[in-house]
Amino acid sequence: MLETGELIAPGDARYDEARTIWNGAIDRRPALIARCREPADVTAALRLARERELPIAVRGGGHGVAGTAVCDDGLVIDLSPMKGIAVDPGARTARAQGGVLWGELDAATQAHGLATVGGIVTHTGIAGLTLGGGIGWLMRRHGATVDNLLGAEVVTVDGSVVTADEELLWGLRGGGGNFGVVTAFEYALHEVGPSVLAGPLYHALDDGPEVLRFYRDFIADAPDELTTIVNLRPAPPLPVLPPELHGRPVVSIAACWAGDPEAGERALAPLRAHGRPLIDLIAPRPYVQLQRMFDPAVLHGWHYYWKSWEVPPLTDAAIDTLVERAAAITSPRSYIIVFQLGGAMARPPHDTAFGQRSEGHDVNINAVWLPDDPDADRHIQWARDTYTALEPHGAGRAYVNFMGDEGSDRVRAAYGPETYARLVALKRAYDPDNLLRLNQNVAP
């Protein structure tokens, strides 16, 4: 039924592998999986789903924590075979199909000393991250991923293959997979590296309150070239960390300086000299190495449960809460990650559905455990309790890519009333029957 792709059904030897996604806590059994190789396959899959009245899930990288890339008793439109990448170094653009992962796109663009704003884990799909907004190491210098999205090829629910016009592109820049199946993305590229001054700086969690107060003041006037990410957790067994640190409660401040390395050394010197760091791993390194540095801490098949807040610049009370909740972590794999926003992301004009434009932070609370861990409920409760504890310090909003299955009110709050109303109008135009509803859904 597909032009060049294939249909996988229960009983097929490939079925269990094809229905498996990054979050091992999600175990769903679709009626059919359509592995698409070109837009015509997506058109055929949409037609088949309508004819059989099947729910539709769309899979790019399969990395979304909510697990909306797979569904029970429905049809999964699986874009993972669509791996085409074309880089135009002269125009500084790249076109990539919907099944491409960030590590694959970075490798192709870095061959020319270029990159766009991507995620911080190489096995994340470009599709989901882009459609939700896109934050990463380059965001304060070059904006969010959606600010670098120049165009998109979309298969609409009626099966048409279209190039996104201005209004549809506005919705795709943060509005998720609500309006069609995006089969190709065109990105603006920037000169990056191939070596950047980057890496983590680790402190004992006991020093966290003082270290984070210094950090808050240090980043208050940070230049756009600097993006930092704070992580509070038991130190993971990363290859770059000595064994004696593994499991020790720490606060890490990871930095990426996307500019002149000598200027970066001067700018980062106060941060690196402050306090009693356990280990300083900030050094010139290939950008692609930075991108994969934290991959071992978020492996496929582990179980994940996330909660999230957008938080203004950190107050003393917010810092104390972060450290207290990190000290209460129940799993050695769980963590609280704090992304520094602002810079180029905060400066208009930004006519996008993505709204995380403040000078504050996205805080993502990650409960992580192994499949055979009997304490899953305890780990989930830690995440929920941490979310509640941070609520007085939040802005009432969240980044949709960090949200689980939290309901329509939470989706509305993530966008705010004005943006949400515009998204609803776009949804009515492109998917009035809400066929594409297995996502952070904008209901028509």
C-alpha positions as CSV (number, residue, x, y, z in Angstrom):
1,M,0.0,0.0,0.0
2,L,3.0,2.3,0.5
3,E,4.9,3.6,-2.5
4,T,8.4,2.6,-1.4
5,G,8.0,2.0,2.4
6,E,6.7,-1.0,4.2
7,L,3.9,-1.9,6.7
8,I,4.8,-3.8,9.8
9,A,2.0,-5.6,11.8
10,P,1.8,-7.6,15.0
11,G,3.4,-11.0,14.4
12,D,6.1,-9.6,12.1
13,A,9.6,-10.4,13.3
14,R,10.4,-6.7,13.2
15,Y,7.3,-5.6,15.1
16,D,8.7,-5.3,18.7
17,E,11.8,-3.4,17.6
18,A,9.7,-1.1,15.4
19,R,7.4,-0.2,18.2
20,T,10.1,0.5,20.7
21,I,11.0,4.1,21.5
22,W,13.6,5.9,23.6
23,N,11.4,6.0,26.8
24,G,11.3,2.4,27.9
25,A,8.4,3.2,30.3
26,I,6.2,3.5,27.2
27,D,5.0,0.0,26.0
28,R,2.3,0.4,23.3
29,R,1.1,-2.0,20.6
30,P,0.0,-0.3,17.4
31,A,-2.1,-2.1,14.8
32,L,0.2,-1.1,12.0
33,I,3.6,0.7,11.6
34,A,4.1,2.4,8.3
35,R,7.9,2.8,7.7
36,C,8.0,5.7,5.2
37,R,10.8,6.4,2.8
38,E,9.3,9.4,0.9
39,P,6.4,11.8,1.2
40,A,4.2,9.6,-1.0
41,D,4.4,6.9,1.7
42,V,3.2,9.4,4.3
43,T,0.3,10.3,2.0
44,A,-0.6,6.6,1.6
45,A,-0.4,6.0,5.3
46,L,-2.7,8.9,6.1
47,R,-5.2,7.6,3.6
48,L,-5.0,4.1,5.2
49,A,-5.5,5.5,8.7
50,R,-8.6,7.5,7.6
51,E,-10.1,4.5,5.7
52,R,-9.7,2.2,8.7
53,E,-10.5,5.0,11.3
54,L,-7.2,4.3,13.1
55,P,-5.6,6.8,15.6
56,I,-2.4,8.2,14.1
57,A,1.0,8.6,15.8
58,V,3.9,10.2,14.1
59,R,7.5,9.1,14.8
60,G,10.6,11.0,13.9
61,G,13.4,10.1,16.4
62,G,11.0,8.6,18.9
63,H,12.6,10.6,21.7
64,G,9.7,12.4,23.2
65,V,9.2,11.6,26.8
66,A,5.4,11.5,26.6
67,G,5.7,8.6,24.1
68,T,3.3,10.1,21.5
69,A,5.5,8.6,18.8
70,V,3.7,5.3,19.3
71,C,0.1,4.4,20.1
72,D,-2.1,1.4,21.0
73,D,-4.3,0.0,18.2
74,G,-3.5,2.7,15.8
75,L,-1.2,3.5,12.9
76,V,2.3,4.8,13.5
77,I,3.7,6.9,10.6
78,D,7.4,6.1,11.1
79,L,9.7,8.6,9.4
80,S,12.9,7.0,10.8
81,P,14.0,5.6,7.3
82,M,13.9,9.2,5.9
83,K,17.5,10.1,6.4
84,G,18.3,12.4,3.5
85,I,20.6,15.4,4.3
86,A,21.8,18.0,1.8
87,V,24.2,20.8,3.0
88,D,24.8,23.9,0.9
89,P,27.9,25.4,2.5
90,G,27.8,28.5,0.2
91,A,24.3,29.4,1.2
92,R,24.8,28.1,4.7
93,T,21.7,26.1,4.7
94,A,20.8,22.4,5.2
95,R,17.8,20.4,4.2
96,A,17.1,17.3,6.3
97,Q,14.3,14.7,6.2
98,G,12.1,14.0,9.2
99,G,13.9,10.8,10.3
100,V,17.3,12.5,10.8
101,L,18.8,12.6,14.3
102,W,20.8,15.5,15.6
103,G,24.1,13.6,15.6
104,E,23.6,12.8,12.0
105,L,22.8,16.4,11.0
106,D,25.7,17.8,13.1
107,A,28.1,15.4,11.4
108,A,27.0,16.5,8.0
109,T,27.1,20.2,8.7
110,Q,30.3,20.1,10.8
111,A,32.1,18.7,7.8
112,H,31.9,22.2,6.5
113,G,32.5,23.9,9.9
114,L,28.8,24.8,10.2
115,A,25.9,24.0,12.5
116,T,22.4,25.0,13.4
117,V,20.9,25.2,16.9
118,G,20.2,21.6,17.9
119,G,19.6,19.6,21.0
120,I,22.2,18.3,23.6
121,V,21.8,14.6,22.9
122,T,22.8,13.2,19.6
123,H,20.0,10.5,19.4
124,T,17.2,13.1,19.7
125,G,15.3,13.4,16.4
126,I,15.4,16.8,14.6
127,A,11.7,16.7,14.0
128,G,10.2,16.7,17.5
129,L,12.9,19.0,18.9
130,T,12.4,21.5,16.1
131,L,8.6,21.5,16.1
132,G,8.5,22.1,19.8
133,G,11.0,25.1,19.7
134,G,14.5,23.8,20.1
135,I,17.0,24.7,22.8
136,G,20.7,23.7,22.9
137,W,24.3,24.9,23.2
138,L,24.1,27.5,20.5
139,M,20.7,29.1,21.4
140,R,22.0,32.3,23.1
141,R,24.2,33.1,20.2
142,H,21.9,32.1,17.3
143,G,18.4,31.8,18.8
144,A,16.2,28.8,19.2
145,T,16.1,26.0,16.6
146,V,12.8,27.5,15.2
147,D,14.5,30.8,14.7
148,N,16.8,29.0,12.2
149,L,14.0,27.1,10.5
150,L,13.8,28.5,7.0
151,G,11.2,26.2,5.4
152,A,9.4,22.9,5.7
153,E,7.9,20.2,3.4
154,V,4.6,19.1,5.0
155,V,2.1,16.3,4.2
156,T,-1.3,17.6,5.3
157,V,-4.0,15.4,6.6
158,D,-5.7,15.3,3.2
159,G,-2.5,13.8,1.8
160,S,-1.3,16.9,-0.1
161,V,2.5,17.6,-0.1
162,V,3.0,21.3,0.4
163,T,5.8,23.8,1.1
164,A,4.8,25.6,4.3
165,D,3.6,29.2,3.7
166,E,4.3,32.0,6.1
167,E,1.4,31.2,8.5
168,L,1.9,27.5,8.6
169,L,5.7,28.0,9.2
170,W,4.8,30.2,12.1
171,G,2.8,27.3,13.6
172,L,5.5,24.8,12.9
173,R,8.0,27.0,14.8
174,G,6.9,25.7,18.2
175,G,3.3,24.4,17.6
176,G,4.4,20.8,17.3
177,G,3.0,18.2,15.0
178,N,-0.5,19.5,15.1
179,F,-0.8,20.7,11.5
180,G,0.7,18.0,9.3
181,V,3.5,15.5,9.0
182,V,6.8,17.4,8.3
183,T,8.9,15.3,6.0
184,A,11.8,17.8,5.5
185,F,13.2,20.8,7.3
186,E,15.4,23.6,5.9
187,Y,17.8,25.2,8.4
188,A,20.0,28.3,8.5
189,L,23.6,27.3,9.4
190,H,26.3,29.3,11.2
191,E,30.1,29.0,11.5
192,V,30.7,26.8,14.6
193,G,34.0,25.3,15.6
194,P,34.7,22.6,14.6
195,S,36.3,23.2,18.0
196,V,34.5,25.0,20.8
197,L,35.5,25.9,24.4
198,A,33.1,23.7,26.3
199,G,32.5,21.2,29.0
200,P,31.3,20.7,32.5
201,L,32.6,22.1,35.8
202,Y,31.6,19.9,38.9
203,H,31.1,21.0,42.5
204,A,29.9,19.1,45.5
205,L,26.2,19.5,46.0
206,D,26.9,20.6,49.6
207,D,28.5,23.7,48.0
208,G,25.5,24.1,45.7
209,P,23.7,27.1,47.4
210,E,26.8,29.2,47.4
211,V,28.0,28.1,43.9
212,L,24.6,28.7,42.3
213,R,24.4,32.2,43.9
214,F,27.7,33.1,42.3
215,Y,26.6,31.5,39.0
216,R,23.4,33.5,39.0
217,D,25.3,36.8,39.3
218,F,28.0,35.6,36.8
219,I,25.5,35.0,34.0
220,A,23.4,38.1,34.7
221,D,25.3,40.0,32.0
222,A,26.8,37.0,30.1
223,P,27.5,37.7,26.4
224,D,25.5,35.8,23.8
225,E,28.5,33.6,23.0
226,L,28.0,31.8,26.3
227,T,25.3,29.2,27.0
228,T,25.3,27.3,30.3
229,I,23.4,24.4,31.6
230,V,23.3,23.4,35.3
231,N,22.7,19.8,36.4
232,L,22.0,18.7,40.0
233,R,22.3,15.0,40.5
234,P,24.4,12.0,41.6
235,A,27.4,12.2,39.3
236,P,26.8,9.8,36.4
237,P,29.4,7.2,35.4
238,L,30.4,9.2,32.3
239,P,33.7,8.2,30.7
240,V,35.0,11.7,31.3
241,L,34.6,11.5,35.1
242,P,37.0,9.7,37.4
243,P,35.4,6.6,39.2
244,E,35.7,8.2,42.6
245,L,33.1,10.9,41.6
246,H,30.6,8.4,40.3
247,G,27.4,8.5,42.4
248,R,28.6,11.6,44.4
249,P,25.9,14.3,44.7
250,V,27.1,17.2,42.6
251,V,26.1,20.4,40.9
252,S,27.6,20.8,37.5
253,I,27.8,23.9,35.4
254,A,28.4,23.0,31.7
255,A,29.4,25.8,29.4
256,C,29.7,26.3,25.7
257,W,31.5,29.3,24.3
258,A,30.4,29.8,20.7
259,G,32.9,32.4,19.7
260,D,36.6,33.3,19.8
261,P,38.3,30.7,22.2
262,E,40.7,33.3,23.7
263,A,37.8,35.6,24.6
264,G,36.0,32.6,26.0
265,E,38.9,31.7,28.3
266,R,38.9,35.2,29.7
267,A,35.1,35.3,30.1
268,L,34.9,31.9,31.8
269,A,37.9,32.5,34.1
270,P,35.9,33.8,37.1
271,L,33.5,30.9,37.0
272,R,36.3,28.4,36.8
273,A,38.3,30.0,39.6
274,H,35.3,30.3,42.0
275,G,34.9,27.9,45.0
276,R,36.3,24.4,45.3
277,P,35.5,22.6,42.0
278,L,35.9,18.8,42.1
279,I,36.9,18.7,38.5
280,D,37.1,21.2,35.6
281,L,36.5,19.6,32.2
282,I,36.0,22.9,30.3
283,A,38.4,22.7,27.4
284,P,38.6,23.2,23.6
285,R,36.9,20.2,22.1
286,P,35.1,19.3,18.8
287,Y,31.5,20.5,18.8
288,V,30.3,17.0,17.8
289,Q,32.1,15.7,20.9
290,L,30.3,18.2,23.1
291,Q,27.0,17.1,21.5
292,R,27.5,13.5,22.4
293,M,29.1,14.0,25.8
294,F,25.9,13.4,27.8
295,D,24.5,10.6,25.6
296,P,25.5,7.8,28.1
297,A,23.3,9.5,30.8
298,V,20.1,9.2,28.8
299,L,20.2,5.7,27.2
300,H,17.5,4.1,25.1
301,G,15.3,1.8,27.1
302,W,15.6,3.4,30.5
303,H,12.4,4.6,32.1
304,Y,11.7,8.3,32.2
305,Y,9.2,10.6,33.8
306,W,9.5,14.4,33.4
307,K,8.0,17.5,34.9
308,S,9.0,21.1,33.9
309,W,8.8,24.8,34.8
310,E,9.9,28.0,33.1
311,V,11.6,29.9,35.9
312,P,12.7,33.6,36.0
313,P,16.3,34.5,37.0
314,L,17.1,32.4,40.1
315,T,16.2,33.8,43.5
316,D,17.9,32.6,46.7
317,A,14.8,30.7,47.6
318,A,14.7,29.0,44.2
319,I,18.3,28.0,44.5
320,D,17.7,26.5,48.0
321,T,14.8,24.5,46.7
322,L,16.7,23.1,43.7
323,V,19.5,21.9,46.0
324,E,17.1,20.5,48.6
325,R,15.2,18.6,46.0
326,A,18.4,17.3,44.4
327,A,19.5,16.0,47.8
328,A,16.3,14.1,48.0
329,I,16.7,12.3,44.6
330,T,15.6,8.6,44.9
331,S,17.4,7.1,41.8
332,P,21.1,7.4,40.9
333,R,20.0,8.2,37.3
334,S,17.6,11.1,38.2
335,Y,18.5,14.7,37.9
336,I,17.3,18.3,37.7
337,I,18.6,20.2,34.7
338,V,18.5,24.0,34.4
339,F,18.9,25.6,31.0
340,Q,20.0,29.2,30.7
341,L,17.8,31.2,28.3
342,G,18.0,34.7,27.0
343,G,20.6,36.2,24.7
344,A,19.6,36.1,21.1
345,M,16.5,34.1,22.0
346,A,15.1,37.0,24.1
347,R,15.5,39.8,21.5
348,P,12.7,40.5,19.0
349,P,11.6,40.1,16.4
350,H,10.5,36.5,17.0
351,D,7.2,35.8,15.4
352,T,7.0,32.1,16.4
353,A,4.6,29.9,18.3
354,F,7.6,29.0,20.6
355,G,7.6,31.4,23.6
356,Q,10.5,30.6,25.9
357,R,12.1,34.0,25.3
358,S,12.9,35.2,28.8
359,E,16.2,35.9,30.5
360,G,15.4,33.1,32.9
361,H,15.6,29.3,32.8
362,D,13.8,26.1,31.7
363,V,14.0,23.7,34.6
364,N,13.4,20.0,33.7
365,I,12.9,17.5,36.5
366,N,13.9,14.1,35.3
367,A,13.0,10.9,37.1
368,V,15.0,8.1,35.5
369,W,15.2,4.4,36.5
370,L,16.0,1.0,35.1
371,P,13.3,-1.3,33.8
372,D,13.7,-3.8,36.6
373,D,13.7,-1.1,39.4
374,P,10.8,-1.9,41.8
375,D,10.7,1.7,43.1
376,A,9.3,3.4,39.9
377,D,6.4,5.0,41.9
378,R,8.8,6.4,44.4
379,H,10.9,8.0,41.7
380,I,7.9,9.5,39.9
381,Q,6.7,10.9,43.3
382,W,10.0,12.6,43.7
383,A,9.6,14.3,40.4
384,R,6.1,15.4,41.3
385,D,7.1,16.6,44.7
386,T,10.0,18.6,43.1
387,Y,7.6,20.1,40.6
388,T,5.3,21.2,43.4
389,A,8.2,22.6,45.5
390,L,9.3,24.7,42.5
391,E,5.9,26.0,41.6
392,P,6.2,29.2,43.7
393,H,9.3,30.0,41.8
394,G,8.0,29.2,38.3
395,A,6.4,31.4,35.7
396,G,3.3,29.2,35.1
397,R,4.6,28.0,31.8
398,A,6.6,25.2,30.4
399,Y,8.5,24.1,27.3
400,V,6.3,21.7,25.4
401,N,9.2,19.4,24.6
402,F,9.7,18.8,28.3
403,M,6.1,18.0,29.0
404,G,4.6,14.5,29.5
405,D,0.9,13.7,29.1
406,E,-0.3,16.6,31.3
407,G,-3.6,17.6,29.7
408,S,-5.1,20.4,27.6
409,D,-4.9,23.1,30.4
410,R,-1.2,22.6,30.6
411,V,-0.8,22.9,26.9
412,R,-2.8,26.1,26.9
413,A,-0.6,27.5,29.7
414,A,2.6,26.6,27.8
415,Y,1.6,28.8,24.9
416,G,-0.3,31.6,26.6
417,P,-3.8,32.7,25.5
418,E,-2.8,34.8,22.4
419,T,-0.5,32.3,20.9
420,Y,-2.9,29.4,21.7
421,A,-5.8,31.2,20.0
422,R,-3.7,31.7,16.8
423,L,-2.7,28.0,16.9
424,V,-6.3,27.0,17.2
425,A,-7.2,29.0,14.1
426,L,-4.3,27.3,12.2
427,K,-5.4,23.9,13.5
428,R,-9.0,24.5,12.2
429,A,-7.5,25.3,8.8
430,Y,-5.2,22.3,8.5
431,D,-6.7,19.6,10.7
432,P,-10.3,20.4,11.6
433,D,-11.1,16.9,12.7
434,N,-8.0,16.6,14.9
435,L,-6.7,13.5,13.2
436,L,-3.2,14.5,14.4
437,R,-4.0,14.6,18.1
438,L,-1.4,12.3,19.6
439,N,0.9,15.2,20.6
440,Q,0.9,18.2,22.8
441,N,-2.5,18.8,21.3
442,V,-4.0,22.0,20.1
443,A,-7.7,21.1,19.8
444,P,-9.6,22.7,16.9
